Amino acid sequence: MCGICCMLVLVSQKDVPEILGKEMLESLQRRGPNCSQQLSRAVPELGYNCLFSGHVLHMRGCLNPQPMQDARGNLLLWNGEVFGGIEIGFGDNDTQIILQHLSLCKNEEAILSVFSSIQGPWAFIYYQPSSHCLWFGRDFFGRRSLLWQFKNAETPHLTLASVSTSVPECGSVPWQEVPACGLYKIDLQKQSCANSLAITWYPWKQRSIECESKTLCLGDEAQFTEELPNFVSVFLNESKLFPTVPITPMNDSIPDSCAGTADYETASLNVEVFLSDEHKRKLVHQFIDVLSESVRRRVLFLPKSPNPPDCAAQFTVSDKAIVAILFSGGVDSMVLSALADRHIPPDEPIDLLNVAFKQQERKEQKTSTKQKMQKKSNASSAPEEETLACDNGGVKERSAFNVPDRITGLSGLKELQIINPCRNWNFVEINITLEELKKMRQQRISHLVQPLDTVLDDSIGCAVWFAARGIGTCTSNGEIQPYISTAKVVLTGIGADEQLAGYSRHRARYKTSGFEGLVKELGMELGRISSRNLGRDDRVIGDHGKEARFPFLDEAVVSFLNALPVWEKADLTLPRGIGEKLLLRMAAKELGLTASAVLPKRAMQFGSRIAKMENHKEKASDKCNRLLQSSVD
């Protein structure tokens, strides 16, 4: 993973400032702490200047600086990982391999073919001096962040970057995410007017014959006009060339009857009842195989993580854990953990990152004698998961950090220890106070979440940032010790709910519109995941010099799930904790998981209790004033 940036200035003079702002440079360097380099290209006769800035997080092959340059002077800034489609040898550097393929391209069709072939997350900026063309874009799912900002104070400026700055420069349009709906090219020889900027667009298109005329984007050039300043224009390429979508189209078939729904009472008792069906069992094993391969690609052949230079002496630092998992104990993170256990060498620990936000003490309210007796009775009958073990083996009352995700996380830890008692599972308890939340939101998190700006974006962005930072405590031999995770790779379960009907809105849509409505809802979920989730999560995780990896969004996994009819993936006639993500729950059972296989979905903002820390009257879709205030302070 890397921090990449390109500044394009349409000006005829040769000397243009070649220094990025301090805040931008520091943000990029946090994403790519292993190597930094800047190169500039000035072409005064054509009236443009470019500055390229690359910051590398070393993950594969030899450490090479970016931007990488070939013999013809082509420059590549690459923020991605190739997991398939293009062969990458064990010791190869994928940036170098991608540049080699691009160097052989004789026309724009060949360039589109290269990016159509890549399986894995990517964002890139590619400059061809021979044709004076600047290419850029994100993968189909938008798993890597790329933002753009335009400025037209005197002459047009375009800045492309992995991250934004908190305060826009005077005369600048606010930062926006580059839409993940295709590739883009700027022909710098055809910028005839110094006061305008024209961008050529190559939208995604399905491979299948049935969808031959369908481009996978939300409309045409008009979709850009509302967000872009009036001196910027986006045009569909004249040659009608398209990169091809790397996944199978979604199966939109609808059953003739309600066949496929199981007995409510029987199914509510045990997911295993479905595994007695030979067809379902076969599908489950196929799903496990394809998801296991996705995890394998993302956890093997990783470099060891050195201790961070600013790591305080009091922290215990694992010198072997190279993979961490955002861990709530829910079915998504449990399945990823069980599959990671299959492929990571048995002597290497796995860091399970579990975040909790401190709950404010509630004011005492007058209660009747009957209420007091009832409260006492409920406390005495509370399940084991509602408490935390002390060092002396006793039990203490729930602490301020004993939030739902902490409870299910500890329960899930026990399941994993049963599956593989020899594995060192580092359960990292990351406890965040309101004071630290406010401080770090203002200092670091707010501009990473932006340009997204809702209450939901704030909650999830902050929770993921603190979780990925990995600073907390870990219990070893019965002793609680300060701990910091230095794993460079962070696995996250995003994509499971979007594909397997895991959200409550899917039940609501099914209830009102049946299978047809549910299919449309799932198609919309996958289509908007780039703008709702992935760019934000990449920015907040990458801020720690770590790389977010999304096994549920592997091209092979998505293609497998897309090929299935919706009733093979979920049965929303069944109760919560079973019907949604039914296929995944059956897979969890086959992997040896127990209670976690039937845990109902709990969103991260509620499970970690960050949503209850500040303004309780907000709606998730409201604009978040805390993010806006932080950006101008």
C-alpha distance (Angstrom), angle and dihedral (degrees) to the residues before:
residue distance angle dihedral
M1 . . .
C2 3.76 . .
G3 3.76 146.3 .
I4 3.80 108.4 -119.0
C5 3.79 131.6 -175.6
C6 3.80 138.2 172.1
M7 3.79 126.4 -175.2
L8 3.80 116.4 -162.1
V9 3.80 118.6 -167.9
L10 3.80 120.8 -175.2
V11 3.78 99.5 -146.8
S12 3.79 131.6 124.4
Q13 3.80 97.6 -141.2
K14 3.76 116.3 98.2
D15 3.77 100.8 -138.5
V16 3.78 113.8 72.1
P17 3.82 124.8 159.8
E18 3.79 108.0 -90.2
I19 3.77 97.4 -165.9
L20 3.78 124.6 99.6
G21 3.77 117.9 -144.8
K22 3.79 115.6 -86.0
E23 3.81 94.1 -115.0
M24 3.81 93.0 50.6
L25 3.79 92.6 46.6
E26 3.81 92.8 49.8
S27 3.81 92.2 48.9
L28 3.80 91.8 50.5
Q29 3.79 92.1 46.9
R30 3.81 91.7 52.8
R31 3.81 88.0 57.2
G32 3.80 92.3 46.9
P33 3.81 108.9 28.1
N34 3.82 98.5 158.9
C35 3.80 102.1 67.8
S36 3.82 137.4 2.4
Q37 3.80 132.4 -170.0
Q38 3.80 139.5 163.1
L39 3.80 128.2 -158.3
S40 3.78 129.9 178.4
R41 3.78 133.4 -156.9
A42 3.81 120.6 -162.7
V43 3.81 121.7 -172.4
P44 3.83 104.6 174.4
E45 3.80 93.5 172.2
L46 3.81 88.9 64.0
G47 3.78 93.3 35.8
Y48 3.80 103.5 -117.1
N49 3.79 141.4 109.2
C50 3.80 127.9 -167.2
L51 3.78 130.9 -164.1
F52 3.82 118.0 -165.9
S53 3.79 122.2 -164.5
G54 3.82 123.3 -174.9
H55 3.81 129.6 -176.7
V56 3.80 117.6 -176.6
L57 3.79 132.8 -149.2
H58 3.79 100.3 -163.5
M59 3.81 111.3 -129.5
R60 3.80 109.0 143.4
G61 3.82 140.8 25.9
C62 3.78 121.7 -18.9
L63 3.78 119.6 -11.4
N64 3.81 106.6 -104.5
P65 3.80 125.6 176.8
Q66 3.77 121.8 -119.5
P67 2.92 141.4 -98.3
M68 3.79 86.3 53.9
Q69 3.78 116.5 -151.4
D70 3.81 131.3 -156.4
A71 3.82 129.8 -154.6
R72 3.83 92.0 -86.5
G73 3.78 92.9 53.8
N74 3.82 95.0 -106.2
L75 3.81 110.2 154.1
L76 3.82 125.7 -149.0
L77 3.78 128.2 -167.8
W78 3.80 106.3 -171.8
N79 3.79 128.8 -174.7
G80 3.77 105.0 175.3
E81 3.77 152.3 78.3
V82 3.80 126.8 -117.3
F83 3.80 109.7 -142.2
G84 3.80 96.7 164.8
G85 3.80 146.1 -21.3
I86 3.81 93.2 67.9
E87 3.78 119.4 52.5
I88 3.79 114.6 -113.2
G89 3.80 116.0 -177.3
F90 3.81 122.6 -137.1
G91 3.80 93.5 -100.2
D92 3.81 97.5 32.5
N93 3.77 126.1 115.3
D94 3.80 108.4 -130.7
T95 3.82 93.9 -148.7
Q96 3.79 88.8 57.9
I97 3.82 92.9 47.0
I98 3.81 92.8 49.1
L99 3.81 90.7 49.3
Q100 3.81 90.2 50.6
H101 3.81 90.2 54.0
L102 3.81 92.3 46.9
S103 3.80 91.5 47.8
L104 3.81 89.2 61.3
C105 3.80 93.5 53.4
K106 3.81 113.5 112.0
N107 3.81 97.4 -175.1
E108 3.77 143.4 12.3
E109 3.82 92.5 -92.3
A110 3.82 89.6 61.5
I111 3.81 91.1 50.0
L112 3.80 90.6 51.8
S113 3.81 89.1 49.7
V114 3.81 91.6 56.3
F115 3.79 93.3 54.1
S116 3.80 91.6 42.1
S117 3.80 88.5 58.4
I118 3.79 99.1 51.6
Q119 3.79 117.4 102.3
G120 3.77 111.0 -162.2
P121 3.81 139.8 50.0
W122 3.78 120.1 -53.3
A123 3.76 148.8 158.0
F124 3.80 120.0 -177.2
I125 3.80 147.3 176.6
Y126 3.82 116.8 -157.2
Y127 3.80 126.0 -176.0
Q128 3.82 123.2 -164.0
P129 3.82 110.5 -166.9
S130 3.83 93.7 -172.4
S131 3.82 92.3 61.7
H132 3.81 95.8 23.2
C133 3.79 90.8 -127.2
L134 3.79 127.7 147.8
W135 3.81 115.4 -157.9
F136 3.81 126.6 -171.1
G137 3.80 141.8 157.3
R138 3.80 149.4 126.3
D139 3.78 132.9 -105.0
F140 3.79 120.4 -88.7
F141 3.83 93.8 -92.4
G142 3.80 94.9 39.4
R143 3.80 93.0 -124.7
R144 3.79 91.4 159.0
S145 3.76 123.8 55.4
L146 3.80 122.5 -116.0
L147 3.80 121.5 166.6
W148 3.77 132.7 -174.6
Q149 3.77 132.6 -154.8
F150 3.79 128.7 -175.3
K151 3.78 129.2 -154.5
N152 3.78 129.0 -176.1
A153 3.79 106.2 174.3
E154 3.82 93.7 133.0
T155 3.80 104.6 -24.5
P156 3.82 129.9 13.8
H157 3.80 116.0 -86.6
L158 3.79 127.3 -172.1
T159 3.80 121.5 -169.3
L160 3.81 120.1 -170.6
A161 3.80 115.6 -170.6
S162 3.80 144.5 154.6
V163 3.81 90.0 -124.5
S164 3.79 137.9 21.8
T165 3.77 134.1 -130.5
S166 3.78 120.7 -110.0
V167 3.81 96.6 -124.2
P168 3.85 118.2 41.0
E169 3.77 117.1 -133.0
C170 3.77 118.8 -106.4
G171 3.78 110.3 -79.5
S172 3.81 94.0 16.4
V173 3.78 126.7 130.2
P174 3.84 111.0 -126.8
W175 3.78 116.6 -90.7
Q176 3.82 116.1 -91.1
E177 3.78 133.4 -174.7
V178 3.78 113.9 -103.3
P179 3.83 101.3 -114.3
A180 3.80 111.0 -108.8
C181 3.79 91.4 -137.0
G182 3.78 99.8 108.4
L183 3.78 144.6 -44.7
Y184 3.80 126.6 -55.9
K185 3.80 134.3 -148.9
I186 3.79 133.5 -170.4
D187 3.79 113.7 -159.1
L188 3.79 100.9 -152.6
Q189 3.80 92.4 -167.0
K190 3.81 90.5 62.2
Q191 3.78 99.1 50.9
S192 3.79 89.8 111.1
C193 3.79 95.2 165.4
A194 3.79 117.8 59.6
N195 3.80 89.9 -153.6
S196 3.81 98.0 57.7
L197 3.78 140.3 52.8
A198 3.82 125.4 -147.5
I199 3.82 121.0 -160.3
T200 3.81 123.1 -167.3
W201 3.80 115.5 -143.1
Y202 3.83 128.5 -150.5
P203 3.84 106.4 -170.5
W204 3.80 124.3 -156.7
K205 3.79 118.3 -96.7
Q206 3.80 131.4 -166.9
R207 3.79 119.9 -109.0
S208 3.80 96.5 -139.4
I209 3.80 122.2 100.0
E210 3.82 91.4 -128.9
C211 3.82 89.8 57.8
E212 3.79 95.6 38.8
S213 3.78 94.0 122.3
K214 3.79 95.9 38.5
T215 3.78 120.4 97.6
L216 3.78 115.3 -157.4
C217 3.78 100.1 -126.3
L218 3.76 136.8 98.6
G219 3.79 100.3 -99.5
D220 3.78 130.0 -51.2
E221 3.79 137.5 -65.3
A222 3.80 89.2 -48.2
Q223 3.80 90.8 74.2
F224 3.82 89.8 72.1
T225 3.79 98.7 49.5
E226 3.81 97.1 78.5
E227 3.80 93.5 55.0
L228 3.81 102.4 37.0
P229 3.81 127.8 74.7
N230 3.77 116.9 -107.6
F231 3.81 94.2 -106.4
V232 3.84 90.1 62.6
S233 3.81 122.4 76.1
V234 3.82 130.3 -174.2
F235 3.81 117.9 -156.8
L236 3.79 131.9 -174.0
N237 3.79 107.2 -115.2
E238 3.79 112.9 -95.5
S239 3.81 94.4 -133.2
K240 3.83 90.7 59.9
L241 3.81 91.4 -129.8
F242 3.79 120.0 159.9
P243 3.79 138.5 -172.5
T244 3.81 109.5 -124.9
V245 3.78 123.0 -117.4
P246 3.83 111.5 -109.0
I247 3.82 95.9 -141.1
T248 3.79 139.6 69.1
P249 3.83 115.0 -99.1
M250 3.79 115.1 -102.3
N251 3.79 117.0 -92.0
D252 3.80 103.4 -118.6
S253 3.81 97.7 -179.6
I254 3.80 118.1 138.2
P255 3.84 123.0 -147.9
D256 3.80 118.3 -114.9
S257 3.78 91.1 -133.6
C258 3.78 139.5 6.8
A259 3.78 90.7 -87.6
G260 3.76 111.1 140.3
T261 3.79 96.1 50.0
A262 3.78 111.9 115.5
D263 3.78 132.9 -141.0
Y264 3.80 106.9 -70.8
E265 3.81 98.8 -142.2
T266 3.81 96.2 43.3
A267 3.81 94.7 44.8
S268 3.78 92.6 47.2
L269 3.79 89.9 61.2
N270 3.78 100.2 50.3
V271 3.81 136.6 5.1
E272 3.80 88.2 -153.8
V273 3.79 90.1 77.5
F274 3.80 88.2 77.5
L275 3.79 92.6 53.5
S276 3.80 90.1 65.9
D277 3.80 86.9 71.7
E278 3.82 106.9 90.8
H279 3.81 94.3 -147.6
K280 3.80 93.9 50.7
R281 3.79 92.1 45.0
K282 3.80 90.0 53.4
L283 3.81 91.2 51.0
V284 3.80 90.7 48.8
H285 3.79 92.0 54.0
Q286 3.79 91.5 47.5
F287 3.80 89.5 50.9
I288 3.80 92.1 48.7
D289 3.80 90.7 50.1
V290 3.80 95.5 51.4
L291 3.82 94.0 42.6
S292 3.80 91.2 45.8
E293 3.80 90.3 54.2
S294 3.80 89.5 49.5
V295 3.81 90.6 53.7
R296 3.82 91.7 44.5
R297 3.80 91.5 56.5
R298 3.79 90.1 51.7
V299 3.82 101.2 47.2
L300 3.80 105.2 40.2
F301 3.82 132.0 84.1
L302 3.80 95.1 20.3
P303 3.80 124.3 153.6
K304 3.78 119.1 -113.3
S305 3.79 115.1 -99.9
P306 3.80 116.1 -122.3
N307 3.77 119.8 -142.7
P308 3.80 110.0 -86.0
P309 3.81 110.5 -103.9
D310 3.80 92.5 -128.4
C311 3.79 94.5 47.1
A312 3.78 109.9 131.0
A313 3.79 117.2 -123.2
Q314 3.80 93.1 -119.4
F315 3.82 92.8 66.8
T316 3.77 122.2 94.3
V317 3.81 106.4 -134.7
S318 3.78 122.3 -164.4
D319 3.79 109.8 -134.3
K320 3.79 91.8 -165.0
A321 3.82 109.2 41.8
I322 3.79 107.0 100.6
V323 3.81 98.5 162.3
A324 3.79 128.7 58.0
I325 3.80 128.8 -176.8
L326 3.80 127.7 -150.5
F327 3.78 93.4 -122.1
S328 3.79 130.7 -164.2
G329 3.79 98.6 150.2
G330 3.80 89.6 -112.8
V331 3.78 121.5 134.0
D332 3.85 94.6 -95.2
S333 3.80 96.6 54.9
M334 3.81 92.5 37.2
V335 3.81 93.1 55.9
L336 3.83 91.1 46.7
S337 3.82 89.4 50.4
A338 3.79 93.2 49.2
L339 3.81 91.6 49.0
A340 3.81 93.2 45.0
D341 3.81 86.5 53.9
R342 3.82 88.3 59.8
H343 3.80 93.6 59.1
I344 3.80 109.9 27.3
P345 3.82 111.4 87.9
P346 3.82 109.8 -96.2
D347 3.80 94.5 -120.5
E348 3.82 92.3 58.0
P349 3.81 119.1 87.9
I350 3.79 123.1 -133.0
D351 3.80 119.6 -139.0
L352 3.81 114.8 -135.4
L353 3.81 106.8 -160.8
N354 3.81 111.7 -152.8
V355 3.81 118.5 177.3
A356 3.80 127.5 -162.8
F357 3.80 131.3 176.9
K358 3.79 119.3 -143.0
Q359 3.76 114.4 -104.2
Q360 3.76 119.3 -133.8
E361 3.78 117.0 -119.3
R362 3.75 111.7 -101.6
K363 3.77 119.7 -126.7
E364 3.78 113.7 -105.7
Q365 3.77 112.8 -105.8
K366 3.76 126.7 -160.4
T367 3.78 110.1 -100.7
S368 3.75 132.7 -172.4
T369 3.80 123.1 -116.3
K370 3.80 89.0 -107.3
Q371 3.83 91.4 53.6
K372 3.80 91.2 48.3
M373 3.80 91.0 52.1
Q374 3.80 91.1 48.0
K375 3.83 91.4 49.3
K376 3.80 90.9 50.2
S377 3.81 90.8 49.1
N378 3.81 91.9 50.2
A379 3.80 91.6 49.4
S380 3.80 93.2 51.6
S381 3.80 91.9 50.5
A382 3.83 96.5 45.3
P383 3.81 113.5 131.1
E384 3.77 121.3 -109.1
E385 3.80 91.1 -104.4
E386 3.80 89.7 66.1
T387 3.82 91.9 68.6
L388 3.79 139.1 56.4
A389 3.79 125.3 -132.6
C390 3.81 118.0 -117.8
D391 3.80 124.4 -138.9
N392 3.81 90.2 -101.9
G393 3.79 92.7 55.6
G394 3.81 93.9 -105.6
V395 3.76 126.2 118.6
K396 3.77 127.7 -109.5
E397 3.76 130.6 -164.9
R398 3.76 119.3 -91.3
S399 3.77 110.4 -73.1
A400 3.78 127.5 -140.1
F401 3.83 88.0 -95.5
N402 3.80 96.0 48.2
V403 3.80 92.6 108.6
P404 3.83 124.0 158.9
D405 3.82 94.6 -93.2
R406 3.82 90.3 51.1
I407 3.80 90.8 52.4
T408 3.80 95.0 47.1
G409 3.81 90.0 40.7
L410 3.80 92.4 57.5
S411 3.78 90.1 45.7
G412 3.81 90.0 50.2
L413 3.80 90.4 49.2
K414 3.81 89.4 59.5
E415 3.81 90.4 51.8
L416 3.80 91.6 51.8
Q417 3.80 91.5 47.4
I418 3.80 88.7 54.5
I419 3.83 91.9 49.5
N420 3.81 91.5 49.4
P421 3.82 114.4 7.2
C422 3.81 90.5 173.5
R423 3.79 94.1 62.4
N424 3.78 117.8 94.0
W425 3.79 101.3 -128.5
N426 3.82 107.5 -167.8
F427 3.80 104.8 -154.4
V428 3.81 101.5 -163.5
E429 3.81 113.0 -159.1
I430 3.80 106.6 -153.9
N431 3.80 108.8 -167.9
I432 3.80 118.9 -171.2
T433 3.79 127.6 -170.5
L434 3.77 125.9 -152.3
E435 3.80 90.2 -110.3
E436 3.80 93.4 55.4
L437 3.80 91.4 44.4
K438 3.81 91.7 55.4
K439 3.79 93.0 44.1
M440 3.80 97.2 49.9
R441 3.79 93.8 40.1
Q442 3.79 89.0 59.4
Q443 3.80 96.7 40.5
R444 3.79 101.8 40.9
I445 3.78 120.3 -10.1
S446 3.80 107.6 56.6
H447 3.81 97.4 66.9
L448 3.83 90.7 43.8
V449 3.80 91.6 56.5
Q450 3.79 92.3 46.3
P451 2.96 139.9 119.6
L452 3.81 78.6 46.2
D453 3.79 106.4 74.3
T454 3.81 114.6 174.6
V455 3.79 129.5 115.8
L456 3.80 88.1 -109.3
D457 3.81 91.8 53.3
D458 3.79 90.1 50.5
S459 3.81 93.7 49.5
I460 3.79 96.9 46.0
G461 3.80 94.5 37.8
C462 3.80 92.6 53.2
A463 3.81 93.7 43.3
V464 3.81 92.9 50.0
W465 3.83 92.5 45.1
F466 3.80 93.2 54.5
A467 3.80 92.5 41.9
A468 3.81 93.2 50.5
R469 3.80 91.4 47.1
G470 3.80 85.1 66.7
I471 3.81 98.6 -155.7
G472 3.79 112.4 144.1
T473 3.78 141.1 86.9
C474 3.78 133.3 -57.2
T475 3.79 128.9 -164.3
S476 3.81 115.3 -129.6
N477 3.80 123.2 174.9
G478 3.78 89.6 -12.5
E479 3.79 93.1 -53.7
I480 3.80 123.5 113.5
Q481 3.80 111.3 -136.2
P482 3.82 134.5 177.2
Y483 3.80 108.3 -101.0
I484 3.79 139.5 -175.7
S485 3.79 124.1 -164.4
T486 3.80 113.5 -138.1
A487 3.81 95.6 -179.7
K488 3.80 109.2 138.4
V489 3.80 94.8 -153.7
V490 3.81 121.1 64.8
L491 3.81 117.1 -170.9
T492 3.78 117.3 -152.2
G493 3.80 130.4 -172.6
I494 3.78 96.9 -137.3
G495 3.79 112.1 138.0
A496 3.80 96.8 42.3
D497 3.82 96.0 90.8
E498 3.80 92.8 41.9
Q499 3.80 92.9 55.1
L500 3.80 101.7 33.1
A501 3.82 101.3 43.6
G502 3.78 95.3 -106.0
Y503 3.81 100.4 152.7
S504 3.80 127.2 86.0
R505 3.81 89.3 -123.3
H506 3.81 87.8 65.2
R507 3.81 90.1 59.2
A508 3.79 90.1 47.7
R509 3.80 91.8 50.6
Y510 3.81 92.2 46.8
K511 3.80 90.5 49.6
T512 3.80 92.8 52.9
S513 3.83 101.8 32.7
G514 3.81 107.6 19.3
F515 3.77 124.0 -144.0
E516 3.79 93.3 -28.5
G517 3.78 91.8 57.4
L518 3.80 92.2 44.3
V519 3.81 92.4 52.6
K520 3.81 90.8 51.6
E521 3.79 91.0 47.5
L522 3.82 92.6 52.0
G523 3.80 91.0 47.0
M524 3.79 89.5 52.4
E525 3.83 91.2 47.8
L526 3.79 93.0 56.7
G527 3.79 92.0 42.6
R528 3.80 94.7 55.6
I529 3.81 100.5 36.2
S530 3.80 91.2 101.1
S531 3.79 93.7 58.5
R532 3.81 97.5 37.2
N533 3.80 103.0 43.0
L534 3.75 125.9 -8.0
G535 3.79 104.6 64.1
R536 3.80 90.0 48.6
D537 3.81 93.8 47.9
D538 3.80 92.0 47.3
R539 3.80 90.8 52.7
V540 3.80 96.9 48.1
I541 3.83 95.4 44.1
G542 3.80 93.1 41.8
D543 3.80 90.3 54.7
H544 3.83 87.5 77.5
G545 3.79 94.3 53.4
K546 3.80 89.4 -102.4
E547 3.77 131.5 122.2
A548 3.79 124.6 -125.2
R549 3.80 113.7 -140.4
F550 3.79 124.1 -169.8
P551 3.84 113.3 -158.7
F552 3.82 94.0 178.2
L553 3.82 88.9 59.0
D554 3.78 96.4 53.5
E555 3.81 108.1 130.6
A556 3.82 92.7 -120.4
V557 3.82 92.1 49.5
V558 3.81 93.1 48.8
S559 3.81 91.6 46.1
F560 3.81 91.2 50.8
L561 3.80 92.6 50.2
N562 3.81 93.4 41.9
A563 3.80 90.2 55.1
L564 3.82 91.9 57.6
P565 3.80 121.8 84.7
V566 3.78 111.5 -112.1
W567 3.82 95.0 -108.9
E568 3.82 89.9 61.9
K569 3.81 90.0 59.1
A570 3.79 102.5 42.7
D571 3.80 140.7 4.1
L572 3.78 109.1 -156.3
T573 3.80 93.1 -176.3
L574 3.81 84.9 76.6
P575 3.82 123.3 79.9
R576 3.80 126.4 -91.4
G577 3.76 113.3 -76.9
I578 3.80 92.0 37.4
G579 3.79 115.2 38.3
E580 3.80 98.8 48.7
K581 3.82 112.7 71.6
L582 3.82 88.3 3.1
L583 3.81 93.0 161.1
L584 3.81 90.7 53.9
R585 3.80 91.9 46.8
M586 3.79 90.6 53.4
A587 3.81 88.9 49.3
A588 3.80 89.2 51.9
K589 3.80 90.4 54.2
E590 3.79 91.0 49.7
L591 3.80 89.0 52.0
G592 3.80 90.4 56.5
L593 3.79 98.7 -101.7
T594 3.78 118.5 142.2
A595 3.82 127.7 177.9
S596 3.81 94.0 15.5
A597 3.82 90.6 60.1
V598 3.80 90.8 70.5
L599 3.81 101.7 36.8
P600 3.81 110.9 129.6
K601 3.78 116.7 -119.5
R602 3.80 114.1 -86.4
A603 3.79 117.4 -176.6
M604 3.81 115.8 -125.3
Q605 3.79 94.1 -117.3
F606 3.81 89.9 57.9
G607 3.79 98.7 36.1
S608 3.80 92.1 52.4
R609 3.83 90.4 39.5
I610 3.81 94.0 -131.2
A611 3.80 87.9 128.9
K612 3.81 90.2 64.3
M613 3.80 98.0 50.2
E614 3.78 102.6 82.3
N615 3.80 132.0 6.8
H616 3.80 107.1 11.2
K617 3.80 93.7 -175.3
E618 3.81 95.4 64.2
K619 3.77 124.4 109.3
A620 3.80 119.6 -134.6
S621 3.81 91.6 -118.3
D622 3.82 95.1 50.4
K623 3.79 119.4 110.3
C624 3.80 107.7 -98.7
N625 3.79 111.2 -123.9
R626 3.81 90.9 -167.8
L627 3.80 91.0 64.0
L628 3.79 92.6 46.9
Q629 3.79 93.2 47.1
S630 3.79 92.0 50.1
S631 3.78 91.7 52.5
V632 3.78 94.0 57.8
D633 3.81 101.1 36.7
